[in-house]
Amino acid sequence: MIRFYTNARAQSGFAYIAAIVLLVVVAGMATALLRLTGTQQSTVNQALLGAKAGLAARAGIEWGFRTCLTTAGITDLSQFRNETGFNVSVDCQFTDYREGERASGQTSVSQVKRIVQINAVACNGSAARCPDANANIVAGAEYVERARMATVCIVLNAGVPDGPCET
């Protein structure tokens, strides 16, 4: 009579190897998901900071519409830093010209117009003026900078803004 004995002990090692492989695969997938979540969160934060910086720059343009019609130069709006966390620098430049003036210098009815260009830059750096000149801050992942530009034409009456130019 021939007896066949199976070695149960030799077959039990396969289950351990399969369990270890399964654990390694699951751990790899969990790591990949954590990295993806971190990247996605960083992207959302950058988009939010970018939107806030864009709105701060737009507020700088609106501030410029009220003050830049008669005064040129660069102004740093420190009160924006306290309210929004962004520095806003507004640069106002304007050029006056006479519309309808004759080239010969003869007296004519001419209208003085002023073209005002307003540039606003908003950033969340550490400097008081935007753009931030600190290379360490600018290279950071949380640094955001947005710029807006607007041009307006106004009619001057005796050197005082009288209203918008005709369309």
Backbone bond lengths (Angstrom), bond angles and torsions (degrees), N, CA, C in turn:
res aa  C-N    CA-C-N  psi(-1)  N-CA   C-N-CA  omega(-1)  CA-C   N-CA-C  phi
1 M - - - 1.415 - - 1.520 107.92 -
2 I 1.288 114.95 130.48 1.459 120.95 -177.57 1.531 107.50 -105.08
3 R 1.301 113.51 130.33 1.462 118.39 179.26 1.532 108.24 -110.10
4 F 1.321 113.41 137.46 1.467 119.74 176.13 1.518 107.93 -107.13
5 Y 1.269 113.79 122.99 1.460 119.18 177.74 1.537 108.27 -109.00
6 T 1.271 114.19 132.40 1.476 118.01 176.19 1.517 107.40 -100.01
7 N 1.286 113.67 142.54 1.454 119.07 -178.22 1.535 107.78 -95.57
8 A 1.309 116.41 94.83 1.461 122.26 -178.07 1.524 111.16 -66.58
9 R 1.281 116.42 -28.92 1.451 121.53 -177.92 1.529 110.79 -68.79
10 A 1.298 121.99 -35.10 1.457 124.81 -179.00 1.515 111.19 -70.86
11 Q 1.317 118.68 -28.00 1.456 121.66 -178.00 1.520 112.34 -87.34
12 S 1.295 120.18 -13.17 1.466 121.19 -176.62 1.525 111.98 -75.77
13 G 1.287 121.89 -19.32 1.467 125.23 -179.64 1.513 113.14 -70.30
14 F 1.310 117.95 -26.92 1.461 121.43 -179.11 1.524 111.15 -63.77
15 A 1.298 118.73 -37.09 1.462 122.27 -179.70 1.530 110.79 -65.38
16 Y 1.308 117.10 -37.25 1.465 120.29 177.69 1.524 111.14 -65.23
17 I 1.294 117.71 -42.86 1.470 121.99 179.86 1.527 110.15 -65.06
18 A 1.311 117.63 -42.57 1.458 120.86 179.00 1.529 110.84 -64.15
19 A 1.320 116.96 -39.43 1.467 120.66 179.41 1.527 110.75 -65.55
20 I 1.310 118.24 -40.66 1.468 121.87 179.27 1.528 110.51 -66.09
21 V 1.326 117.60 -43.44 1.469 120.95 177.87 1.520 110.19 -61.51
22 L 1.317 117.34 -42.97 1.462 121.43 179.01 1.533 110.89 -62.84
23 L 1.331 117.47 -42.12 1.459 120.64 178.24 1.529 111.82 -64.16
24 V 1.318 117.77 -39.92 1.468 121.31 178.40 1.528 110.45 -64.32
25 V 1.323 117.57 -42.55 1.466 121.22 179.67 1.522 110.46 -64.85
26 V 1.324 117.67 -44.43 1.466 120.97 179.90 1.535 110.22 -65.31
27 A 1.326 118.03 -41.34 1.467 121.02 178.31 1.532 110.81 -63.53
28 G 1.317 118.22 -39.41 1.467 121.44 177.02 1.518 112.13 -63.47
29 M 1.325 116.18 -41.85 1.467 119.80 178.40 1.532 110.58 -66.07
30 A 1.318 117.72 -39.53 1.463 120.93 179.04 1.529 110.62 -64.53
31 T 1.328 117.50 -41.19 1.461 121.39 177.58 1.520 111.16 -62.86
32 A 1.320 117.01 -43.76 1.465 120.69 178.49 1.522 111.49 -62.04
33 L 1.325 117.43 -40.95 1.462 120.77 178.50 1.523 111.94 -66.59
34 L 1.320 117.66 -37.63 1.462 120.47 177.86 1.526 110.86 -65.55
35 R 1.316 117.80 -42.16 1.465 120.99 177.63 1.525 110.93 -64.12
36 L 1.313 116.76 -41.98 1.457 120.99 178.82 1.521 110.73 -63.02
37 T 1.312 117.76 -40.74 1.462 121.74 178.53 1.524 110.69 -65.06
38 G 1.327 117.16 -42.73 1.465 120.78 178.24 1.516 112.02 -63.05
39 T 1.321 117.57 -41.97 1.462 121.78 178.07 1.520 110.71 -64.91
40 Q 1.312 116.39 -42.01 1.460 120.45 179.92 1.530 110.56 -64.84
41 Q 1.310 118.34 -40.91 1.463 121.68 178.78 1.524 110.47 -64.38
42 S 1.321 117.33 -41.33 1.460 121.13 177.82 1.524 111.10 -62.92
43 T 1.317 117.46 -40.05 1.459 121.82 178.43 1.522 111.20 -64.40
44 V 1.306 117.07 -41.94 1.463 121.13 178.64 1.530 110.12 -64.75
45 N 1.336 118.01 -41.91 1.459 121.50 178.50 1.519 111.20 -62.27
46 Q 1.333 117.43 -43.34 1.466 121.03 178.46 1.523 110.82 -62.96
47 A 1.321 117.59 -41.35 1.463 120.70 179.22 1.527 110.77 -64.34
48 L 1.315 117.60 -40.52 1.454 121.56 178.67 1.525 111.30 -65.95
49 L 1.330 117.46 -45.45 1.456 120.75 177.46 1.526 111.18 -62.48
50 G 1.343 116.65 -38.66 1.462 120.38 178.07 1.519 112.00 -63.57
51 A 1.320 116.86 -41.11 1.468 120.63 178.13 1.528 110.94 -65.39
52 K 1.330 117.02 -41.42 1.468 120.25 178.14 1.526 111.16 -64.49
53 A 1.331 116.99 -41.12 1.463 120.41 178.66 1.524 110.97 -65.23
54 G 1.328 117.37 -39.25 1.460 120.72 177.21 1.518 111.99 -62.41
55 L 1.327 117.03 -40.76 1.460 120.58 177.87 1.523 111.83 -69.37
56 A 1.327 117.44 -35.51 1.471 120.13 176.57 1.527 110.09 -66.03
57 A 1.332 118.06 -40.31 1.466 121.02 177.14 1.527 110.35 -65.12
58 R 1.307 116.77 -38.85 1.466 119.96 177.63 1.528 110.75 -64.78
59 A 1.321 117.20 -39.14 1.461 120.19 176.10 1.524 110.64 -62.94
60 G 1.335 116.73 -35.98 1.464 120.21 175.36 1.520 111.91 -63.35
61 I 1.326 117.17 -38.28 1.470 121.26 176.16 1.529 109.82 -63.81
62 E 1.321 117.37 -44.59 1.460 120.27 -179.99 1.526 111.29 -64.92
63 W 1.333 116.85 -37.22 1.456 120.22 174.66 1.527 108.88 -62.67
64 G 1.322 116.48 -40.58 1.463 120.76 179.64 1.515 112.98 -63.32
65 F 1.322 118.04 -34.89 1.463 120.63 178.25 1.536 111.06 -61.95
66 R 1.302 117.11 -29.63 1.471 120.22 -178.87 1.519 112.32 -84.49
67 T 1.336 117.96 -29.97 1.466 119.49 -171.64 1.520 114.71 -115.67
68 C 1.294 118.92 -22.60 1.465 120.99 -173.06 1.521 114.07 -84.70
69 L 1.300 118.91 -2.86 1.459 120.28 -178.01 1.524 111.20 -69.92
70 T 1.328 117.99 -24.26 1.458 121.27 -178.92 1.527 113.48 -122.36
71 T 1.320 119.31 -11.13 1.457 122.30 -175.99 1.523 110.06 -127.88
72 A 1.335 116.21 128.81 1.467 120.83 177.34 1.518 109.63 -102.30
73 G 1.331 115.71 159.21 1.455 121.08 176.76 1.513 112.10 129.85
74 I 1.337 114.94 -179.84 1.462 121.84 -179.83 1.521 108.52 -102.84
75 T 1.315 115.87 131.96 1.463 121.86 178.97 1.523 108.90 -126.64
76 D 1.321 115.98 132.50 1.458 121.68 174.90 1.517 108.16 -99.17
77 L 1.321 116.07 121.91 1.462 121.22 -176.66 1.528 109.56 -91.93
78 S 1.319 115.68 89.20 1.469 119.98 -176.33 1.526 112.27 -69.09
79 Q 1.330 117.51 -26.33 1.463 119.08 -179.50 1.523 111.27 -66.54
80 F 1.316 118.73 -24.43 1.466 121.52 176.60 1.526 110.50 -66.79
81 R 1.320 116.98 -35.34 1.470 120.82 179.84 1.527 110.38 -60.86
82 N 1.321 116.08 -41.75 1.468 120.15 -179.79 1.521 111.75 -67.91
83 E 1.324 117.26 -36.46 1.461 121.78 -175.32 1.528 113.41 -84.22
84 T 1.338 116.70 -41.14 1.463 120.18 -170.97 1.523 114.53 -115.00
85 G 1.321 117.70 -17.64 1.461 120.14 -174.97 1.522 112.48 86.86
86 F 1.333 117.45 6.38 1.458 121.84 -179.63 1.522 110.19 -120.06
87 N 1.329 115.36 138.37 1.455 121.04 170.62 1.517 107.79 -80.98
88 V 1.323 117.38 139.12 1.463 121.26 177.81 1.519 107.97 -127.76
89 S 1.328 115.93 125.34 1.459 122.64 175.25 1.519 108.08 -113.28
90 V 1.334 115.88 129.34 1.460 121.64 -178.52 1.518 108.26 -117.36
91 D 1.328 116.26 126.26 1.461 123.23 178.24 1.520 108.38 -112.26
92 C 1.343 116.27 120.34 1.463 121.83 -178.38 1.527 109.28 -114.25
93 Q 1.294 116.15 127.56 1.465 122.46 175.70 1.515 108.17 -134.23
94 F 1.321 117.61 143.26 1.460 119.17 176.74 1.520 110.93 -143.76
95 T 1.314 113.84 156.17 1.459 122.86 178.68 1.519 108.08 -132.06
96 D 1.339 115.54 130.01 1.459 120.46 176.42 1.521 109.18 -98.68
97 Y 1.311 116.41 144.15 1.464 121.21 173.34 1.513 109.02 -148.00
98 R 1.301 115.21 159.43 1.464 121.82 -179.45 1.514 108.19 -104.33
99 E 1.287 114.86 120.40 1.458 120.22 178.61 1.533 108.32 -91.86
100 G 1.316 116.47 129.39 1.455 121.41 178.11 1.520 113.42 91.61
101 E 1.334 119.19 6.33 1.452 121.68 179.30 1.520 109.86 -77.65
102 R 1.305 116.13 140.80 1.456 121.06 -179.48 1.519 109.65 -82.10
103 A 1.301 115.90 146.79 1.457 121.04 -178.21 1.524 111.83 -68.52
104 S 1.322 117.75 -28.56 1.467 120.94 -176.71 1.521 112.22 -76.33
105 G 1.314 118.25 -5.21 1.455 121.44 179.22 1.511 113.22 84.27
106 Q 1.321 117.12 6.24 1.458 119.77 178.10 1.526 109.27 -66.77
107 T 1.285 114.98 152.53 1.454 120.46 178.17 1.519 109.07 -67.74
108 S 1.296 114.58 129.95 1.453 119.54 178.49 1.523 108.55 -145.30
109 V 1.266 114.79 167.82 1.457 119.35 176.16 1.526 106.15 -85.14
110 S 1.310 115.06 102.15 1.459 119.11 179.19 1.519 108.82 -117.59
111 Q 1.282 113.88 155.79 1.451 120.44 -178.40 1.520 108.21 -114.95
112 V 1.342 116.44 129.38 1.460 120.74 179.84 1.527 108.19 -85.41
113 K 1.319 114.51 125.78 1.466 120.18 177.77 1.521 108.79 -121.95
114 R 1.314 114.72 149.56 1.466 121.22 179.37 1.523 108.38 -123.71
115 I 1.327 115.13 125.31 1.462 121.65 173.68 1.528 106.75 -97.56
116 V 1.326 116.21 118.48 1.464 121.96 -177.63 1.520 108.34 -109.37
117 Q 1.338 116.12 126.81 1.467 121.40 176.09 1.522 107.89 -111.65
118 I 1.328 116.08 125.08 1.463 122.70 -177.90 1.522 108.40 -117.75
119 N 1.321 116.36 122.79 1.468 122.46 175.83 1.525 107.96 -115.72
120 A 1.321 116.95 126.75 1.464 121.56 177.97 1.525 108.53 -123.70
121 V 1.324 115.72 131.85 1.463 122.09 177.93 1.520 107.55 -124.32
122 A 1.327 116.50 128.27 1.465 122.48 177.83 1.523 108.67 -116.84
123 C 1.327 116.66 136.12 1.462 121.27 177.88 1.524 108.93 -148.09
124 N 1.310 115.81 160.18 1.462 120.00 179.48 1.522 111.47 -109.76
125 G 1.327 117.02 30.97 1.458 121.56 178.41 1.517 111.86 -79.85
126 S 1.323 115.87 -173.46 1.458 120.67 -176.90 1.520 113.05 -93.35
127 A 1.344 118.26 -15.51 1.458 120.96 -178.69 1.527 110.33 -76.62
128 A 1.327 115.84 159.86 1.462 120.51 -179.81 1.525 111.41 -77.97
129 R 1.328 117.79 -21.41 1.463 121.39 -177.48 1.523 109.65 -119.10
130 C 1.311 115.14 142.03 1.460 121.43 176.25 1.512 109.00 -101.19
131 P 1.310 120.07 146.01 1.462 127.08 -2.24 1.525 111.55 -73.41
132 D 1.304 115.61 152.25 1.454 122.88 -176.92 1.529 109.41 -71.43
133 A 1.322 116.54 130.76 1.460 121.25 -178.57 1.529 112.72 -89.21
134 N 1.329 118.67 -7.30 1.454 122.24 -179.25 1.529 109.44 -77.55
135 A 1.314 116.53 109.74 1.467 121.04 -175.74 1.528 112.24 -63.69
136 N 1.326 118.08 -30.67 1.462 120.24 -179.82 1.525 111.24 -68.86
137 I 1.323 117.62 -36.50 1.462 121.41 179.42 1.529 109.72 -72.90
138 V 1.321 116.63 -45.26 1.468 121.13 -176.61 1.522 111.23 -62.89
139 A 1.314 117.41 -34.44 1.469 120.88 -178.43 1.522 112.30 -77.58
140 G 1.322 118.04 -7.63 1.461 120.94 -178.48 1.510 112.36 -72.79
141 A 1.308 115.70 157.27 1.464 121.40 -177.02 1.520 112.44 -72.02
142 E 1.325 118.06 -21.06 1.457 120.83 -176.59 1.527 113.45 -96.95
143 Y 1.341 118.78 0.10 1.466 121.32 -178.93 1.522 109.93 -78.06
144 V 1.342 115.36 132.86 1.459 121.51 179.07 1.524 107.99 -135.61
145 E 1.325 115.74 141.53 1.464 121.01 178.44 1.519 108.55 -143.12
146 R 1.325 116.29 133.85 1.464 121.19 177.46 1.522 108.19 -135.68
147 A 1.329 116.05 145.33 1.462 121.93 179.97 1.520 109.63 -127.06
148 R 1.319 115.87 146.15 1.457 123.02 175.78 1.527 107.51 -133.90
149 M 1.333 115.73 149.65 1.444 121.12 177.77 1.518 109.06 -135.74
150 A 1.322 116.19 141.38 1.463 120.76 177.83 1.523 108.54 -140.63
151 T 1.314 115.97 149.51 1.460 122.52 176.90 1.515 107.98 -128.74
152 V 1.326 115.86 135.58 1.456 120.57 179.71 1.529 108.23 -135.37
153 C 1.317 115.93 147.57 1.457 122.67 177.32 1.520 107.82 -115.07
154 I 1.352 115.83 128.59 1.465 119.88 177.63 1.527 109.11 -128.70
155 V 1.317 116.03 153.54 1.460 122.94 176.35 1.524 107.49 -93.66
156 L 1.349 115.66 133.52 1.458 120.57 177.65 1.527 108.95 -101.54
157 N 1.306 116.02 135.99 1.447 121.87 175.48 1.514 106.83 -123.76
158 A 1.329 117.04 107.00 1.466 123.30 -175.81 1.526 110.87 59.15
159 G 1.325 117.41 38.46 1.462 122.41 177.38 1.511 115.43 81.23
160 V 1.329 117.32 1.22 1.461 121.74 -178.86 1.514 109.00 -112.68
161 P 1.336 118.43 133.97 1.470 119.63 178.55 1.526 110.84 -56.80
162 D 1.342 114.95 129.30 1.463 120.66 -175.72 1.517 112.60 -111.34
163 G 1.317 118.50 -17.03 1.450 121.12 -179.46 1.522 110.15 154.93
164 P 1.303 115.65 176.66 1.478 119.58 -179.64 1.526 111.56 -73.78
165 C 1.313 115.70 155.85 1.452 121.17 174.11 1.530 108.77 -67.40
166 E 1.320 116.00 158.64 1.460 119.64 178.31 1.512 109.87 -67.11
167 T 1.310 115.37 152.13 1.460 119.87 177.07 1.489 110.54 -95.30
